[in-house]
Amino acid sequence: MNEDSKRIRILAVDDHPILRQGIAGLIADESDMTPRSSGRS
């Protein structure tokens, strides 16, 4: 297994862009998580 396959991929969905960006920023700081994309509900 490579490093990317060990990471938890997170999809953040909310209708507030600032909240999606904040969640993506927190996730990006974690070594075992990666934000894949974000969506609007």
Contacts in CASP RR format, 6 or more apart in sequence:
PFRMAT RR
TARGET T0000
AUTHOR 0000-0000-0000
METHOD contacts of the structure
MODEL  1
MNEDSKRIRILAVDDHPILRQGIAGLIADESDMTPRSSGRS
4 34 0 8 1.000
6 32 0 8 1.000
7 32 0 8 1.000
7 33 0 8 1.000
7 34 0 8 1.000
8 32 0 8 1.000
8 33 0 8 1.000
8 34 0 8 1.000
9 33 0 8 1.000
9 34 0 8 1.000
9 36 0 8 1.000
10 23 0 8 1.000
10 27 0 8 1.000
10 33 0 8 1.000
10 34 0 8 1.000
10 35 0 8 1.000
10 36 0 8 1.000
11 36 0 8 1.000
11 37 0 8 1.000
11 38 0 8 1.000
11 39 0 8 1.000
12 20 0 8 1.000
12 23 0 8 1.000
12 24 0 8 1.000
12 27 0 8 1.000
12 35 0 8 1.000
12 38 0 8 1.000
12 39 0 8 1.000
13 20 0 8 1.000
13 38 0 8 1.000
13 39 0 8 1.000
13 40 0 8 1.000
13 41 0 8 1.000
14 20 0 8 1.000
14 23 0 8 1.000
14 38 0 8 1.000
14 39 0 8 1.000
14 40 0 8 1.000
14 41 0 8 1.000
15 40 0 8 1.000
15 41 0 8 1.000
17 40 0 8 1.000
20 38 0 8 1.000
20 39 0 8 1.000
20 40 0 8 1.000
21 38 0 8 1.000
23 35 0 8 1.000
23 38 0 8 1.000
24 35 0 8 1.000
24 38 0 8 1.000
25 35 0 8 1.000
27 33 0 8 1.000
27 34 0 8 1.000
27 35 0 8 1.000
28 34 0 8 1.000
28 35 0 8 1.000
END
